[in-house]
Amino acid sequence: MSEVLPPVVGCFLAYIQLEKRYSAHTVVAYQQDLIQFFTFIRSQYGDVSLSGISHLHVRTWLAGLMEEGMIAKTVNRKVSTLKSLFKYALRQGEITQTPMTKVTAPKSGSRLPHFIEEKGMQAIEDNRSMRKGREDQVIFGDDLAGKTHRMIFELLYHTGIRLSELIELKSVNADISRLTIKVMGKGGKERIIPISPLLATLMNEYRDAKKRELAEFDMDVLLVHPESGRKLYPKYVYRVVRHYLSAHRITTISEKSPHTLRHTFATHLMNNGADLNAVKELLGHASLASTQVYTHNTIEKLKEAYKKAHPKG
């Protein structure tokens, strides 16, 4: 822990990790934000106590970040970090009031989630590429690596789970007979997600392949590294998704990440008439507002259909 941080920060980070059960990635992001903020305070104002920090200090820091070209979304995350810290310090009696009540987060332009068209995802279902002017090529190989990569794609798209949920998915929580999986979401909240017979079949084949091709593997989790047999790690999943979406021309969108497949899952459900509350539950969103962004893609699709079909469009 950096020496620039007040003692209460260590307690706060432990609180969000152990009690709020934030992911390790989120805890590190909070810590980095706080180190950056308190380093700024010390360099600009000297030794200022936590109770001595005012909204003017915070505004000055945020203004400097914006002037350096930091996007509003990132600045807003840092505002959220400070709000959480000062709210915690207030409850602990470290301060008598929070400076964040007079701090307004910058507005960020709304950006629709990137998603893959249905024909692109159908190509994955059919295990073929979408290159024009040449014969279709098989996307995923029949070895354990190919089966692992396909499972990554199919799980992310069929269920809409997060990257962390994919990696931590327990083998015992993939119930093929009931066509469901149970995942542990944010805040330690469990949810049950239905799966298709196709995905259940692929899971069975994958489990058989693990036993056949690996002498030892982590039996606790469903997905393992095809060479080491250990639990997957985020960078590996990112690399797999990026490679296949780029190399096989499944999509032309710029963002090629595991979260793109989660966006695709939600968008395809909404475009095909799924209830918004049902999509919210499947995604594990705490608020309906987080899910409503996918209605925008549906509206855009309706506008496109209107322009093409209506004589006055």
C-alpha positions in Angstrom: 0.0 0.0 0.0 1.4 3.4 -0.9 2.4 5.7 2.0 0.4 8.5 0.5 -2.9 6.8 1.5 -4.6 7.6 4.8 -5.0 4.6 7.1 -8.8 4.4 6.5 -8.2 3.6 2.8 -6.8 0.2 3.8 -9.9 -0.6 5.8 -12.1 0.6 2.9 -10.3 -1.7 0.4 -10.7 -4.6 2.7 -14.4 -3.8 3.2 -15.2 -3.8 -0.5 -13.2 -7.0 -1.1 -14.4 -9.0 1.9 -17.8 -7.7 2.7 -19.0 -6.2 -0.6 -17.2 -9.0 -2.4 -16.0 -6.9 -5.3 -13.8 -8.6 -7.8 -10.0 -8.5 -7.5 -9.9 -6.4 -10.7 -12.3 -3.8 -9.2 -10.5 -3.6 -5.9 -7.2 -2.9 -7.8 -8.9 -0.3 -9.9 -10.2 1.5 -6.7 -6.8 1.3 -5.1 -5.1 2.8 -8.2 -7.7 5.6 -8.3 -7.1 6.4 -4.7 -3.3 6.4 -5.0 -3.6 8.8 -7.9 -5.9 11.1 -6.0 -4.0 11.3 -2.8 -0.7 11.6 -4.6 -2.2 14.7 -6.3 -3.4 16.1 -3.0 0.0 15.7 -1.4 1.9 17.1 -4.4 -0.4 20.1 -4.7 -1.5 20.9 -1.2 0.9 19.1 1.1 -0.3 17.0 4.1 -4.0 17.5 4.1 -6.1 15.3 6.5 -9.0 13.3 5.1 -11.4 15.7 6.9 -9.6 18.6 5.4 -10.3 17.6 1.8 -13.0 19.8 0.2 -15.0 19.6 -3.0 -12.6 22.2 -4.4 -9.7 19.8 -4.1 -11.7 17.1 -5.8 -12.9 19.4 -8.6 -9.4 20.6 -9.3 -8.1 17.0 -9.6 -11.0 16.1 -12.0 -10.5 19.2 -14.1 -6.8 18.3 -14.5 -7.8 14.8 -15.7 -10.2 16.2 -18.2 -7.6 18.6 -19.5 -5.2 15.8 -20.0 -7.7 14.1 -22.3 -9.2 11.5 -20.0 -12.6 10.4 -21.3 -15.7 11.2 -19.2 -16.4 7.5 -18.5 -13.1 7.0 -16.8 -13.4 10.2 -14.8 -16.8 9.1 -13.7 -15.4 5.9 -12.4 -12.9 7.8 -10.3 -15.7 10.0 -9.0 -17.5 6.8 -8.0 -14.4 5.6 -6.2 -14.1 8.8 -4.2 -17.9 8.8 -3.3 -17.6 5.2 -2.0 -14.5 6.0 0.1 -15.9 9.2 1.7 -19.3 7.5 2.3 -17.4 4.7 4.1 -15.3 7.2 6.1 -18.4 9.0 7.1 -20.0 5.8 8.5 -16.8 5.1 10.3 -16.7 8.5 12.0 -13.5 9.5 10.2 -15.2 12.6 8.8 -18.3 14.6 9.6 -19.3 15.4 6.1 -18.3 14.2 2.6 -17.0 16.7 0.0 -18.6 14.6 -2.8 -22.1 16.2 -2.3 -20.8 19.2 -4.2 -19.0 17.2 -6.9 -20.9 16.6 -10.2 -19.6 13.8 -12.5 -19.1 14.9 -16.1 -21.6 13.8 -18.6 -20.6 11.0 -20.9 -22.0 10.5 -24.4 -24.3 7.5 -24.6 -22.6 4.7 -26.6 -24.5 1.7 -27.9 -23.0 -1.6 -27.0 -21.1 -3.3 -29.8 -22.7 -6.6 -30.9 -22.4 -9.2 -33.6 -25.1 -9.7 -36.2 -27.1 -12.9 -35.9 -25.7 -14.3 -39.2 -22.2 -14.0 -37.6 -23.2 -15.9 -34.6 -24.9 -18.5 -36.7 -21.6 -19.1 -38.4 -20.1 -20.0 -35.1 -23.0 -22.4 -34.4 -22.3 -24.0 -37.8 -18.5 -24.0 -37.1 -17.7 -22.2 -40.3 -16.0 -18.9 -41.3 -17.6 -16.1 -43.2 -14.8 -15.2 -45.7 -16.2 -14.0 -49.0 -15.0 -15.5 -52.3 -13.6 -18.7 -50.7 -14.9 -22.0 -49.4 -16.1 -22.0 -45.8 -13.3 -22.9 -43.4 -13.8 -24.7 -40.1 -13.4 -22.3 -37.3 -12.8 -24.6 -34.3 -10.5 -27.6 -34.5 -11.5 -31.0 -33.2 -8.7 -31.2 -30.6 -9.1 -30.1 -27.0 -7.9 -26.6 -27.8 -10.6 -26.2 -30.5 -13.2 -27.6 -28.1 -12.2 -25.2 -25.3 -12.3 -22.2 -27.6 -15.7 -23.2 -28.9 -17.0 -23.7 -25.3 -15.8 -20.1 -24.5 -17.8 -18.7 -27.4 -20.9 -20.8 -26.9 -21.1 -20.1 -23.2 -20.6 -16.4 -23.5 -23.1 -16.1 -26.3 -25.7 -18.7 -25.1 -25.8 -17.4 -21.5 -24.5 -13.8 -21.5 -22.3 -14.5 -18.5 -19.5 -12.2 -17.6 -15.8 -13.1 -18.2 -15.2 -13.6 -14.4 -18.3 -15.8 -14.2 -17.1 -17.9 -17.2 -13.7 -18.5 -15.6 -15.2 -19.4 -12.2 -18.0 -21.6 -13.5 -18.0 -24.8 -11.4 -18.2 -28.1 -13.2 -20.9 -29.3 -10.7 -22.9 -26.2 -11.5 -23.3 -27.1 -15.2 -26.4 -29.3 -14.9 -26.8 -30.9 -18.3 -29.8 -33.0 -17.3 -31.8 -29.9 -16.3 -30.3 -27.7 -19.1 -29.1 -25.1 -16.6 -26.0 -23.5 -15.2 -25.6 -21.8 -11.9 -23.2 -18.8 -11.8 -21.9 -16.6 -9.0 -22.4 -13.0 -10.0 -21.4 -9.6 -8.6 -21.8 -9.3 -4.9 -21.9 -13.0 -4.5 -25.4 -13.3 -5.9 -26.2 -16.6 -7.6 -28.5 -17.0 -10.6 -29.7 -19.9 -12.6 -29.5 -19.6 -16.4 -31.1 -22.0 -18.9 -28.9 -23.5 -21.7 -29.8 -25.0 -25.0 -29.6 -28.7 -25.9 -26.8 -27.8 -28.3 -24.7 -26.3 -25.5 -25.5 -29.3 -23.3 -24.2 -31.6 -26.0 -21.0 -29.5 -26.4 -20.4 -29.6 -22.7 -20.7 -33.4 -22.7 -18.2 -33.6 -25.6 -15.9 -31.2 -23.8 -15.9 -33.1 -20.6 -15.1 -36.3 -22.4 -12.3 -34.7 -24.3 -10.7 -33.4 -21.0 -10.7 -36.9 -19.6 -9.3 -38.3 -22.8 -6.6 -35.8 -23.5 -5.4 -34.5 -20.1 -3.7 -36.7 -17.5 -4.5 -34.2 -14.8 -6.8 -31.1 -14.8 -8.6 -28.8 -12.3 -11.8 -30.8 -11.7 -13.4 -27.9 -9.8 -14.0 -25.7 -12.8 -15.7 -26.5 -16.1 -13.2 -24.8 -18.5 -9.5 -25.5 -18.2 -6.4 -24.5 -20.2 -6.1 -27.2 -23.0 -2.4 -27.7 -22.3 -1.9 -27.2 -18.5 -5.3 -28.3 -17.3 -5.4 -25.4 -15.0 -8.3 -22.9 -14.6 -8.5 -20.3 -17.5 -7.3 -16.8 -16.9 -8.7 -13.5 -18.3 -5.9 -12.7 -20.8 -6.3 -16.2 -22.4 -10.0 -15.7 -22.9 -9.5 -12.2 -24.4 -6.9 -13.6 -26.7 -9.1 -16.4 -27.9 -12.2 -14.2 -28.6 -10.1 -11.5 -30.3 -8.3 -14.1 -32.5 -11.5 -15.8 -33.8 -13.5 -12.7 -34.3 -10.7 -11.2 -36.3 -9.2 -14.1 -38.2 -12.5 -15.6 -39.4 -14.2 -12.3 -40.3 -17.3 -13.1 -38.2 -17.7 -9.4 -37.5 -16.3 -6.1 -38.6 -16.9 -4.2 -35.3 -13.8 -2.7 -33.7 -14.5 -4.0 -30.2 -13.7 -7.7 -30.0 -13.8 -8.9 -26.4 -15.7 -11.4 -24.2 -18.1 -8.6 -23.2 -19.0 -8.2 -26.9 -20.6 -11.6 -26.8 -22.5 -10.7 -23.6 -23.8 -7.6 -25.5 -24.7 -9.8 -28.4 -26.6 -12.2 -26.2 -28.7 -9.4 -24.7 -29.3 -7.6 -28.0 -30.4 -10.8 -29.9 -32.9 -11.5 -27.1 -34.3 -8.0 -27.2 -34.5 -8.0 -31.0 -36.5 -11.2 -30.9 -39.0 -10.0 -28.4 -37.7 -11.0 -25.0 -39.1 -9.3 -22.0 -36.8 -6.6 -20.6 -37.1 -7.9 -17.0 -36.3 -11.4 -18.1 -33.1 -10.2 -19.8 -32.2 -8.2 -16.7 -32.4 -11.4 -14.6 -30.4 -13.4 -17.1 -27.6 -10.8 -17.2 -27.6 -10.5 -13.4 -28.1 -6.7 -13.5 -29.0 -5.1 -10.1 -31.0 -2.3 -11.9 -33.3 -2.3 -14.9 -31.5 0.9 -16.0 -28.4 -1.2 -16.9 -30.5 -3.4 -19.2 -32.4 -0.7 -20.9 -29.4 0.2 -23.1 -30.2 -2.8 -25.2 -33.6 -1.4 -26.1 -31.8 1.3 -28.1 -30.4 -1.4 -30.5 -33.9 -2.7 -30.9 -35.2 0.8 -31.7 -32.4 1.3 -34.2 -33.3 -2.0 -35.9 -37.0 -0.8 -36.1 -35.9 2.4 -37.6 -33.9 0.6 -40.3 -36.8 -1.6 -41.1 -39.1 1.4 -41.3 -36.8 3.2 -43.8 -36.5 0.1 -46.0 -40.2 -0.8 -46.0 -42.3 2.3 -45.6 -42.9 4.3 -48.8 -42.3 7.6 -47.0 -39.4 6.2 -45.0 
